[in-house]
């Protein structure tokens, strides 16, 4: 009995061991898509344009959403070899051409900046963050991390990573990336089975009294894994929850668990 308990404890520790290297099983290539941003009830908020390409400094992703004079743009740069690591991230939101908030991080130097218009005045923040290459991600970088870690996550491993967030000042927080089961996702008149992953911020108990950071949810298609849906805060933890669908058509419905799957 004692030996069995020790073995079980060792397995549990292994399952939550910090992730040191995220190796790709394949290389990303050029991609073009037209996602849509919605509220969590499926109502369309903005139309998107997704562009992914390869350059000398790595894999580039640019995602733009526009609606009624408002524009939101996210840019990501990632290293694919010898392991996955995010190198840059930027979020910029404009209204009628004027920037109302902007967040940016250089993952190599740790330099992070933020600006936000509050009560008609632009406030600015600047920090140098302690960034661990290959374990620290922001924005769409987490979808890439989930793709690369998929096989390990569906077997029960929980990846301990670090997220960069803005409140609006730059901050880092430890997060747990795990597999939540196989779901059915309905969008654009299609019903698609997808793997559901959760990014859970590990906020200390005392801090939870003052800071509320919702989980983020990522759905990927079964192998070869591809992005299908995201649900979580728009940019800051206090923002309204939004849904990003890969397919732009109607309707968009909440994901539901596949009755026979659950966590595998």
C-alpha positions in Angstrom: 0.0 0.0 0.0 2.8 2.4 0.9 4.6 1.8 -2.4 1.3 2.4 -4.3 0.8 5.7 -2.5 4.3 6.8 -3.2 3.9 5.9 -6.9 0.6 7.8 -7.1 2.2 10.8 -5.4 5.1 10.7 -7.9 2.7 10.6 -10.8 0.8 13.6 -9.5 3.9 15.6 -9.1 5.0 14.7 -12.6 1.6 15.7 -14.0 2.0 19.2 -12.7 5.7 19.6 -13.3 6.7 23.0 -14.7 7.0 22.9 -18.5 10.6 23.6 -19.5 10.6 23.1 -23.3 7.7 23.0 -25.7 8.7 21.1 -28.8 6.7 21.4 -32.1 5.7 18.2 -33.8 5.3 20.2 -37.0 6.1 23.7 -38.3 3.5 26.3 -38.9 3.3 27.8 -42.4 1.5 30.7 -44.0 -2.3 30.9 -43.2 -5.1 33.4 -44.0 -8.5 33.4 -42.3 -11.5 35.5 -41.4 -12.5 34.9 -37.8 -15.3 36.8 -36.1 -15.4 38.3 -32.6 -18.6 37.8 -30.6 -20.0 38.3 -27.1 -20.4 35.1 -25.0 -24.0 34.7 -26.2 -22.8 34.5 -29.9 -23.8 38.0 -31.0 -21.4 39.4 -33.6 -19.2 42.3 -32.4 -16.5 42.7 -35.1 -15.2 41.0 -38.2 -11.7 39.7 -38.3 -8.7 39.3 -40.6 -6.1 36.7 -39.6 -2.7 36.6 -41.4 0.2 34.2 -40.5 3.5 34.2 -42.3 7.2 33.1 -41.9 10.0 35.6 -41.7 13.7 35.4 -40.8 13.0 36.3 -37.2 10.2 33.7 -36.7 6.5 33.0 -37.2 4.4 36.2 -37.4 0.7 36.4 -36.7 -1.5 39.5 -37.1 -5.1 39.5 -36.2 -7.3 42.6 -36.8 -10.9 43.2 -35.8 -13.0 46.1 -37.1 -16.5 47.4 -36.3 -18.2 50.8 -36.6 -15.0 53.0 -36.4 -13.4 50.7 -33.9 -10.3 48.6 -34.6 -8.4 46.1 -32.5 -5.1 44.6 -33.7 -3.0 41.9 -32.1 0.5 41.0 -33.4 2.5 38.0 -32.3 6.0 36.8 -33.1 7.1 33.3 -32.1 10.2 31.2 -32.4 9.5 27.6 -33.7 12.9 25.9 -33.4 14.6 24.4 -31.5 11.5 24.8 -29.3 8.4 27.0 -29.2 9.0 30.4 -27.5 7.1 33.7 -27.9 9.3 36.7 -28.8 6.9 39.6 -29.1 3.3 40.6 -28.5 1.3 43.8 -29.0 -2.3 44.8 -28.7 -3.6 48.1 -30.0 -7.2 49.4 -29.9 -8.3 52.5 -31.7 -11.6 54.5 -32.0 -12.0 56.6 -35.1 -8.2 56.4 -35.7 -7.2 57.4 -32.2 -5.4 54.9 -30.0 -7.3 54.4 -26.7 -5.1 51.6 -25.3 -2.0 49.8 -26.3 0.0 47.0 -24.7 3.4 45.7 -25.8 6.0 43.2 -24.6 9.4 42.3 -25.9 9.9 38.7 -24.5 13.7 38.8 -25.2 14.4 41.9 -23.1 11.4 41.8 -20.9 10.5 45.4 -21.7 6.8 46.0 -21.3 4.8 49.2 -22.0 1.2 50.1 -21.8 -0.9 53.2 -22.5 -4.6 53.9 -21.9 -6.9 56.9 -22.3 -8.6 57.4 -19.0 -10.9 60.4 -18.4 -9.6 62.1 -21.5 -5.9 61.8 -20.6 -3.4 59.2 -21.8 -1.8 57.3 -18.9 1.4 55.3 -19.5 3.2 52.5 -17.7 6.6 50.8 -18.3 8.1 47.8 -16.6 10.9 45.3 -17.1 9.4 41.8 -16.5 11.2 38.6 -15.6 10.4 36.5 -18.7 11.4 32.8 -18.9 11.8 31.9 -22.6 9.5 29.1 -23.7 7.3 29.2 -20.7 5.9 32.8 -20.9 3.1 33.7 -23.4 0.5 36.3 -24.1 -2.6 36.5 -26.2 -2.7 34.2 -29.2 0.6 32.7 -28.1 -1.4 30.5 -25.7 -3.3 29.0 -28.6 0.1 28.0 -30.1 1.3 26.6 -26.8 -1.9 24.5 -26.6 -1.4 23.2 -30.1 2.2 22.2 -29.3 1.4 20.6 -26.0 -1.8 18.9 -27.1 -0.6 15.3 -26.9 0.8 15.8 -23.4 -2.3 17.6 -22.2 -4.8 15.1 -23.4 -2.9 12.4 -21.5 -3.5 14.3 -18.3 -0.4 16.5 -17.9 -1.0 20.1 -16.6 1.5 22.6 -18.0 2.6 25.3 -15.6 3.3 28.4 -17.7 3.4 32.2 -17.1 1.0 34.7 -18.7 1.7 38.3 -19.3 -1.3 40.5 -18.5 -2.1 44.2 -18.3 -4.3 45.8 -15.6 -3.4 48.2 -17.4 0.1 48.1 -15.9 2.2 45.1 -17.1 2.2 42.0 -14.8 3.0 38.3 -14.9 1.0 35.5 -13.4 1.5 31.8 -13.2 -1.2 29.8 -15.1 -2.1 26.1 -15.4 -2.9 24.9 -19.0 -4.9 21.7 -19.0 -7.3 19.6 -21.1 -11.0 19.9 -20.2 -12.3 17.2 -22.5 -13.8 16.7 -26.0 -16.6 19.2 -26.8 -19.1 19.7 -29.6 -18.8 23.3 -31.0 -21.5 24.6 -33.3 -20.6 27.6 -35.5 -21.5 28.7 -39.1 -24.1 26.0 -39.4 -21.6 23.2 -38.7 -21.2 20.9 -35.7 -17.5 20.3 -35.0 -15.9 18.1 -32.3 -13.0 19.9 -30.7 -10.5 19.5 -27.8 -11.2 22.0 -25.0 -8.2 23.5 -23.1 -8.4 25.8 -20.1 -5.8 28.5 -19.1 -6.4 28.9 -15.3 -4.6 31.8 -13.5 -3.0 30.7 -10.2 -3.8 33.7 -8.1 -2.9 33.6 -4.4 -5.9 33.3 -2.1 -5.4 36.8 -0.5 -5.0 38.4 -4.0 -8.3 36.9 -5.1 -10.1 39.4 -2.7 -8.8 42.3 -4.9 -8.1 40.8 -8.3 -10.4 38.7 -10.4 -8.8 37.1 -13.4 -11.2 34.8 -15.4 -10.1 31.6 -17.0 -9.5 31.6 -20.7 -10.8 28.7 -22.9 -9.3 27.5 -26.2 -10.8 24.9 -28.5 -8.7 23.1 -31.1 -9.7 20.8 -33.9 -8.5 17.1 -33.4 -5.1 16.3 -35.0 -3.7 17.9 -36.9 -4.6 20.5 -34.2 -5.9 23.8 -35.5 -7.5 26.9 -33.8 -11.3 26.8 -33.6 -12.5 29.0 -30.8 -11.4 31.2 -27.9 -13.4 32.5 -25.0 -12.0 34.9 -22.3 -11.5 38.6 -21.5 -10.9 40.9 -24.5 -7.5 42.4 -23.4 -7.6 43.3 -19.6 -8.9 40.9 -16.9 -11.7 43.4 -16.2 -12.9 43.5 -19.8 -16.1 41.8 -20.9 -15.7 38.1 -21.9 -15.7 37.6 -25.7 -15.7 34.7 -28.1 -13.5 34.3 -31.2 -14.8 31.9 -33.8 -12.7 30.6 -36.6 -15.7 30.5 -39.0 -17.7 33.7 -39.6 -21.1 32.4 -40.4 -24.2 32.1 -38.1 -25.2 30.8 -35.7 -22.6 30.6 -32.9 -23.6 28.5 -29.9 -21.9 27.5 -26.6 -19.7 24.4 -26.6 -21.2 21.3 -25.0 -19.3 18.2 -23.8 -19.3 15.1 -25.9 -21.3 12.7 -23.6 -19.0 9.7 -24.1 -15.6 11.5 -23.8 -14.9 13.7 -20.8 -11.2 13.9 -19.8 -9.2 11.2 -21.5 
